[in-house]
Amino acid sequence: ASMTTDAATTVTLTVTNAGALAGADVVQLYLHDPVASVVRPVNRLIGYARVELDAGASARVEFTVHADLSAFTGRDGDRIVEPGALELRLGHSSALVAAPLNLRLTGPLRTVDHTRALVAAATVAPR
């Protein structure tokens, strides 16, 4: 998938409680930037959603991910969104990634300020 450096995309997944008892889980969304012009963290938590489910129940979890979430401080000291390859990683933790999603940012390098998006908005709905 691709999006421009000033846009947002939606990531949707279904979480199912396959157990015999009610339970809860926290779906975590991480950003990995393998080709940034400066060294970046391997995984950066950008969103999460707590999901409570009865036994056998499912829920739809949706994250709205803005390109601003890939912003970092560039070599000149400005906060920038840089075009290029990204990977969104969904899982229970940074060590237990269940679903990596490749994403390409297109368009010009963009400078952002304090009004940028800081987290991925999450919604949880029963299925």
C-alpha positions, 0 to 999 in steps of 0.5 A: 500500500502507499500514501502521500506524506500528508495523508492517512491510511486505515489498518483494520484487523479482527481479534477473536477470543478462541478460548473458553473464558472471557478475556482481554488483550491489547493490540499494539501497532508499531512503526518500523522505518528501515531506510530513514536518513537518520538512525531510527528505533527498530520499533516505535509504538504508535497506537494501541487498543484494549479489546475485551471479548467473551469466549468465542467473540470477535471484534474489529479493531481499526487504526487510523495512521497519519503519515505524521506518525513517521516524523523524526528530527532530521539532520538539520534539526527540523521535524520531517516526514520523509518519503520511502518505505515503512512497515507497520507491525501489529501484535501483542508486543514488539517481540510478538509481531503477528502481522507486518504491513508494508507501506510506502510514503510518496510525495515530497519531504514535509516539515511538520510542527507541534500540530502533527498527529502523535498517535494512531486513533483506534476504534474497537467494534464488536463483530 
